């Protein structure tokens, strides 16, 4: 595969590549071409700027009777633009498809990954405004651009105070599910909700795992299970990252310190997916400040990436290790 695809000084591993929408497309098409027995890449939706929104299904098929009952883990990344969460999603895909040590993970669980859910915002952040989080759809009443799709889901969308400033990076749109990107994610969640056991939304700029709700301080009925899993994930990440930063676990509301309405985790939870989480990764703002005073440790990003994948692997254990996680889905 690499002999046919590599050109000149191109990086052979996705974690070493510069991540943009073109890199995502080439990477996914290559895997679909060369590893088609375990991966299926489709794209039935596009953004306003006609960039593809990809659905990646990773699955090593077993006999049909078991296949029909196989549990599903759904992961999306990149809702708030930036390349960091997208990079992690592509790394997860790489590890699941190409690493023999993880072969059981795709035999016992079907993985559905939406690796770049806001490619327009990613490209805009990459070249023009690094902290841009919205998509790029023009708004109707002037030269303003974009909706924060992470606040555009059809669950308690209008429960927060109205954001009147449409230049705001947290403008949630004129209506719930008004954006192509939001519809794409909602459709994927509904498509797999029957067998979906876990939903994880990977987002930029943070170091945490959070659970419902975003719109309310009220605890969901399965709060104890959510806390147990979140705590185990935090432990795994902290063990792998050697305490560079403390990976925290809490509710989305507590993490924000206020309401976060129209959140995809709350939407997925409302669909009946048992365990729903948001994972924030790579601490952009903190790293920028700290790096002004001293260099980050050697291998810092690799350590974080491995830690995050260790946490995601624990989600798999929640499904298959019933001795450690009894009655998690009863």
N, C-alpha and C positions, 0 to 999 in steps of 0.2 A: 504493500500500500504506500509506504513512504517513498520507495524507489520511484513509483509512478507519479507521486504528487509533489514531492519536495522540489523546490526550485532555488538554486543558489544558496543563500544564507538563511532560508526560511527555518523557523523553529519547528522541531518535530513534535513537541508536546504543547498542548493547548495552554497549559499554565505559563508557558514562556512566551506566548504570542501576544501581540497587541490586539485587543479585542474591540472589534467594530462589527457593524451589521454584515459586512462582506465576509469577515472571518467566521462569523457564526454560520452563514450560509454554506461556505466552502467546507467547513468542518462537518456539518450535519449531512451534507450531500455525500461527502467521502465515506462517512460511517454507514450511511444508508446503502451505498454502492458496494462496499467491501465487507460489511458485517450484517447483511440483510437478514440472516437467519435469526438474529436476536434483537434487531432494532428496526423500527418502522418510522420514518419521518414524513409527515404530511403538513400541508399548509393550505387551509381553506379560507383564511381570513388575511386581510392586509390592513395597514394603517392608512391614515390620511395621505401620507407621502408615498403610499404604495410599496411599503416594505413588508415582507412576509412575516406572519406570526406563525411560528412552528410548534407543532405538537409532536413530541418524541415519545414513542412507546417502546420500552425495553422489557423484553420478556422471552425467556427460554421455555418454549411450549412443552407441556406434558400431556398425558392422556386427556381427552376432551372432557370427561366427567369432572376431573380435578380442575381443568382449565376454566370451566364455567364458574367455579366457586373460588378461584384464586383471588386473594385479597389484593387491593390496589393502594399504592401510595402515590399521591399527586403532589408535585412540586412545581411552583412557578417562581420566576426570578425576573428582576428588572422593572418592576412596576414604577419605580421612582427614578428611572433613568440611571445614568452612570454605568460603568462597565464592571464594577467589582462583583456584584451579585450574579451577573451574567457569567462572568469568568468562573465563579464557583459552580454554577449549574452545569457548565460545559465540563468542568473537572469531574463532577459527579457522574455525568454521562460517560466520560472516558473511563473512569474507574469501574463502572458497572459493566461496560461492554468489553473492555480490553484486559482487565485484570483477572486472572484465573482464581486468585484468592477470594474473589467476590462472586464466583459463579453461582453459588447457592442463593445469593440474594436475588438473582433474576429467575431462578427456578421456582422458588416458593412464593415470590411476590411479583406482581406486575407493576412496573414503574411508569408513570406518565409524567413527563417533564415538559414544561413550557419554558424554555430557557431564556427567552428574550421577549418579554411581553410589552415593552415600550421602546422599540428600536429607534423611533424618531427622537424621543427624548434622550436616548443614549448617544446618538450621533450629535445632537445639539450640545449636550454636555461635554462631549469629547472634544469638539472643535471651537465652541464659542463661549458657553457659560458653564463652567465645571459643576456648579451646584444646581443646575436646572433639573427639575423633577417632573415636570408635566409632559404631556404629549405636545404635538405641534398643530393641532387642528385650529384654524382661525375661528375666533368667536364672531358672532353675527353683527355686533354693534360697534365695530371699530378695529383698530390695528392690533388688538391684543390676541395673544396666542395661548392656547393650551388649557387642559384640564388635568388636575391631579387624579389620575385614574385610581390611585390607592384609596381615594375617598368617594368613588363614583359607583360603588356596588349597591345593589338593590336590597339593602338591609339597614334600616334606621338612617337612611341617607339624609333625611331632613330633620333629624333630631338635634343636630348641633346648631348654634347660632349661624345665621346666614353670613357668608363671606361676600361682601359687596364689592370689594376690590378685585377685579378680574385679572389684575397684574399679579396678584398674590400666588405664590407657589403652592398654596393649599386650596386654591379655588376648585370646588368639587363638581363643577358643571351645572348646566341649567336644569338637569333632571337626572335621576338615578339611571345607571346603565345607558348613558347617552353616547358612550364612546365605543369605537370598534374594538379597542383593546379590552375594555371591560366585558363586552359581549362575548368575545373570544374566550376569556377565562371562565365566565359564568357558564358558557355552553360546555366547556370541558368538564367542569365540576358536575354539571347535571348529567352529562354523558356517562360518567363513571361512578356516579353516586351510589349505585346499587351495591357494588363491591368495595367501594372506597372505605378504608379504615383510618387513613391519616392524610391530612392536607398540610403542607408547609409552604409558606410564602417567604422567599428569601429576598431581603431588601438591603439597600446600601446604608453605610454610615452608622455603625453601632457594633455592639458585642453582647447580644442577648437573645434569649428565647422567651416569647411571650404568648399568652393564651387569651381566649375570650374573657370578658367582652371589651370592645373598644368604646362603645357608645354609652356604657353604664358601669357604675361601680358594682352592680349586682353580680353575684357569682353564678356561673352556670351550674346545672344540676350535677354535672360530672367533674366538679372542681377538684376533688381529691385525686382523681385519676390524672387530670391535666397537670396538676402540681407534681405528682410523683414522676411522670414522664419528663417534664421540664427540668426537674431537679437532676434526674439521671443524665440527661443530655448535657446540662451545665457541668456536671462532674466530668464527663468524658472530654468535653472541650477544654476544661481547665487542666486536666491531666496532660493532655497533648500539647498545650501551649505554654506549659511551665509557668503559669501565673503571670505572664507578661501583662495581661489585663484580666480582671475578674469577669468571667462570663456570667451574667446575671439571669435569673428567671423570675418572672412576675406576670401580672396581667397587662394587657395592652393599655388599659386605662391608667393603671399605676405607673407604667413606663412613661407614658406621655404626660402624666400629671393633669390630664383633662380629657374630655371626650374626644374620641376619634371615630367619626361616623362614616358610614358607607364603606366599612372595612371588609376586605375579601374573607378574612378569617371568620368574622361574624356571619357573613353570607354562607360560607361553607358549613359552619356550625348549624345554621338554621336549616340547611338541606338535610341534616341528620348525619353528616360525616362525624364519627365519634371523637376523633382527636385532631384538633386544628391549632396550628401554631404560626407565629411570625418569627423568623430568625433574622436578626440584623447582623451585618458582617463588615469587617475590615476598617471600622473606626477612622474614616477619612479626616474628620475635623481634629480629633485628638492627635492623630499622627502628624498632621501638618504643623500643629503647635509644638509638639515635642521635638520634631526633627529640626526645628530652628535652634535648639539648644544642644542637642547631641544626636549622633547617628543612631538609627534604630539597630537592634541586634542583627547580626548576620543570620540570614535565613528566616527573618521575622515573618514575611508573608507566607512562606512555605509552611512554617509552624502553625500559623493561623488556619491556613487552608486544610492542613491535615487534621487539625482539631475540629474544624467544622464538619469535615467528612466523617470523623469519628462520631460526632453527635448525630449525623444523619444515619449512620449505620445502626445506632441505637434505636432509631425508629423502626428499623427492620426487626431488631430483637424484640421490640414490644409486641410485634405480631407473631413471631415464631417461637419465642421462648416463654411458653405458658407457665413454666415453673417459676420463673422470675416475675412474670407479669400475669398472675392468674385473674380470670374473669374481667379482663380489661375491656372486652367488647360485648359483655352481657347486658 
